[in-house]
Amino acid sequence: MKIALVGYGRMGRAVEAQAEARGHEVVACLGREQLETPPEELATRLADAEVAVDFTVATLVPGVVRAAALAGASLVVGTTGLEEDAYEAMRDAEGIGIVHGPNFSIGVHLFFRLARTAAQLADAVGGYDTHVHEAHHRHKRDHPSGTAWRLADLLVDELGGKSRWRPGPPDGRADGETLYVTSTRAGEIPGTHTVGFEGTHDRIELTHEARGRDGFAAGALRAAEWVAGRKGVFTFTNVMDRILDTDHGGSTR
C-alpha cells in the first residue's frame, strides 16, 4: 500500500516506522510548510498515495480532507481537538474513505469496552461515585483529551446517577450528578487515562497507560489498511469491530 504522511512530527515518524515494518511504501512526508497551501496544491502532493495519514493540528484538517478527496486518497485523521468545520469537510468529501477518532490505540479501545462493562456493574451494585483523570505531555494543546471526552460520554450513558460530565475539579461543592474529568499536563507523558469508582469501603480503578507513540501509530496503520478502497466516513470503533470480529471468528463485514 502507498501511504502519505500528512504531518511529519513525532507521530508521523512513528507511523513511518510501522508502515515500513509492515511492507508498505511511504510516498510522501509532508511537513507544516507544505500543508499551509490551498487544497488544490496539496492534492498534487497526495496524488501517488492510496491512503494519507494525518497527525497535524486541528486548524489544518479541513484543508487536508479536501485535498485528499481531490487526490482520491483515503484518509486516516488522528489529529485531536477537531472543530465542526473538520467534521463538515469529512461529511462533504466524496469518493474516498475516512477514518477519524480521538485515539488510535487498540489498547485504549479495549479499555473503553472494559470501562463500559465496569460502569454497568458499578451502577447495578450502587454506592460508587465515578470520576475520570487523564495525563499527557506538556505539548498537548487540548484538555481534556479527546480520549477522555469519549470515555466520559460512554460512562454517562451507562451510569444512572450521572446525567452529564464536565472538566473538573469544580468550583465549590461537587454536584453528585456530574461526572468530573480532571487533567494533568507535564513532562513527556505519552498518555494515561484512569476511571475511578469510589465506594464507602473501597476504591476500584481501571487505568490505561501508553508506553510511547508506537501503539497509536500501529492502530493508525491498521485503520489505513482497513479504509483503503472504502467509501464513507468511519470511526476507529468500526475498525476495532472488524479486528475483534476477525479475531473471534465472527463476521468480517
C-alpha positions, 0 to 999 in steps of 0.5 A: 500500500502507498501511504502519505504522511500528512504531518511529519512530527513525532507521530508521523515518524512513528507511523513511518516506522510501522508502515515500513515494518509492515511492507508498505511504501511511504510516498510522501512526508509532508511537513507544516510548510507544505500543508499551509497551501490551498487544497488544490496544491496539496492534492498534487502532493497526495496524488501517488498515495492510496491512503494519507495519514494525518497527525497535524493540528486541528486548524489544518484538517479541513484543508487536508480532507479536501485535498485528499478527496481531490487526490482520491486518497483515503484518509486516516485523521488522528489529529485531536481537538477537531472543530465542526468545520473538520467534521463538515469537510469529512461529511462533504468529501466524496469518493474516498474513505475516512477514518477519524477518532480521538485515539488510535490505540487498540489498547485504549479501545479495549479499555473503553469496552472494559470501562463500559462493562465496569460502569454497568456493574458499578451502577447495578451494585450502587454506592460508587461515585465515578470520576475520570483523570487523564495525563499527557505531555506538556505539548498537548494543546487540548484538555481534556483529551479527546480520549477522555471526552469519549470515555466520559460520554460512554460512562454517562450513558451507562451510569444512572446517577450521572446525567452529564460530565464536565472538566473538573475539579469544580468550583465549590461543592461537587454536584453528585450528578456530574461526572468530573474529568480532571487533567494533568499536563507535564513532562513527556507523558505519552498518555494515561487515562484512569476511571475511578469508582469510589465506594464507602469501603473501597476504591476500584480503578481501571487505568490505561497507560501508553508506553510511547507513540508506537501503539497509536501509530500501529492502530493508525496503520491498521485503520489505513489498511482497513479504509483503503478502497472504502467509501464513507466516513468511519470511526476507529470503533468500526475498525476495532469491530472488524479486528475483534470480529476477525479475531473471534471468528465472527463476521468480517463485514 
